[in-house]
Amino acid sequence: MLNYLWSFMILTGVIYAAITGHMADITTAALDSSKEAITLCITMTGVMAFWTGLMEIATKAGIIQTASRKMRPLIHFLFPHLPSGHPAEESITTNMIANILGLGWAATPAGLKAMEELSTLEDERRKGHLPGPSRPAGVASNEMCTFLIINISSLQLIPINIIAYRSQYGSVNPASIIGPGILSTLISTVAAIFYCKCKDRLK
């Protein structure tokens, strides 16, 4: 559907430019945008490499494992049916820490790993090997839904991506977004937790 939408928008723009005699502007805009996209990609690659590297160092140094133990009460509150010490705990913690730091690219691998572990947990429940509520095959578990919603709401203390974008485009104070970012993502995260708890209670 999006492919059709983008194709329609591009064709409409080109046809309108041809009719109004602005084809030269279309060509100039396409070339300038291509150059700008490459520059932005190089900038974001550097930022991504730096922060992803820091996350890897934190993992190797045991910081993530320590944070996982410290966050265990929070994890238990969000996922009350998740067995203590389950492998998904560490992946969920890593994902949350990366999201809090605004590192969406570093959070993605941990998020996928967490979903795999939660899917394995659901399979074990379905077979009766582990206690807890189970769902039919092909239906996401409560933990999977909660994790996805928390992941999407994503509390961010340092929105690295937005700061990098603002810096790239010449913002006088790129970090001024931190305050509004914390407030808005805090509200979205609290709303997400409230929604998940309400749905759990209803079920």
ChimeraX attribute file (.defattr): number of C-alpha atoms within 10 A of each C-alpha:
attribute: neighborCount
match mode: 1-to-1
recipient: residues
	/A:1	6
	/A:2	7
	/A:3	8
	/A:4	9
	/A:5	9
	/A:6	11
	/A:7	12
	/A:8	12
	/A:9	12
	/A:10	12
	/A:11	11
	/A:12	12
	/A:13	14
	/A:14	16
	/A:15	14
	/A:16	13
	/A:17	15
	/A:18	13
	/A:19	10
	/A:20	9
	/A:21	10
	/A:22	13
	/A:23	16
	/A:24	11
	/A:25	11
	/A:26	14
	/A:27	12
	/A:28	11
	/A:29	12
	/A:30	12
	/A:31	12
	/A:32	11
	/A:33	12
	/A:34	12
	/A:35	11
	/A:36	13
	/A:37	12
	/A:38	11
	/A:39	13
	/A:40	15
	/A:41	11
	/A:42	11
	/A:43	15
	/A:44	17
	/A:45	11
	/A:46	11
	/A:47	16
	/A:48	18
	/A:49	13
	/A:50	11
	/A:51	18
	/A:52	18
	/A:53	13
	/A:54	13
	/A:55	20
	/A:56	14
	/A:57	13
	/A:58	15
	/A:59	14
	/A:60	11
	/A:61	11
	/A:62	12
	/A:63	14
	/A:64	20
	/A:65	18
	/A:66	14
	/A:67	14
	/A:68	21
	/A:69	16
	/A:70	12
	/A:71	15
	/A:72	17
	/A:73	12
	/A:74	13
	/A:75	18
	/A:76	14
	/A:77	13
	/A:78	17
	/A:79	18
	/A:80	14
	/A:81	13
	/A:82	20
	/A:83	15
	/A:84	12
	/A:85	11
	/A:86	12
	/A:87	15
	/A:88	23
	/A:89	24
	/A:90	23
	/A:91	24
	/A:92	24
	/A:93	25
	/A:94	26
	/A:95	27
	/A:96	23
	/A:97	22
	/A:98	23
	/A:99	26
	/A:100	21
	/A:101	20
	/A:102	22
	/A:103	23
	/A:104	21
	/A:105	16
	/A:106	23
	/A:107	24
	/A:108	16
	/A:109	14
	/A:110	20
	/A:111	23
	/A:112	14
	/A:113	17
	/A:114	23
	/A:115	21
	/A:116	15
	/A:117	19
	/A:118	24
	/A:119	20
	/A:120	13
	/A:121	23
	/A:122	27
	/A:123	17
	/A:124	15
	/A:125	16
	/A:126	17
	/A:127	10
	/A:128	11
	/A:129	11
	/A:130	14
	/A:131	15
	/A:132	15
	/A:133	11
	/A:134	19
	/A:135	13
	/A:136	10
	/A:137	11
	/A:138	7
	/A:139	12
	/A:140	16
	/A:141	18
	/A:142	22
	/A:143	20
	/A:144	19
	/A:145	14
	/A:146	21
	/A:147	23
	/A:148	15
	/A:149	18
	/A:150	21
	/A:151	21
	/A:152	14
	/A:153	20
	/A:154	25
	/A:155	25
	/A:156	23
	/A:157	18
	/A:158	19
	/A:159	21
	/A:160	23
	/A:161	17
	/A:162	16
	/A:163	18
	/A:164	17
	/A:165	15
	/A:166	17
	/A:167	15
	/A:168	15
	/A:169	11
	/A:170	9
	/A:171	13
	/A:172	9
	/A:173	10
	/A:174	17
	/A:175	16
	/A:176	12
	/A:177	14
	/A:178	16
	/A:179	12
	/A:180	10
	/A:181	17
	/A:182	17
	/A:183	14
	/A:184	14
	/A:185	18
	/A:186	17
	/A:187	13
	/A:188	18
	/A:189	20
	/A:190	15
	/A:191	15
	/A:192	20
	/A:193	18
	/A:194	12
	/A:195	14
	/A:196	21
	/A:197	16
	/A:198	11
	/A:199	12
	/A:200	11
	/A:201	8
	/A:202	7
	/A:203	7
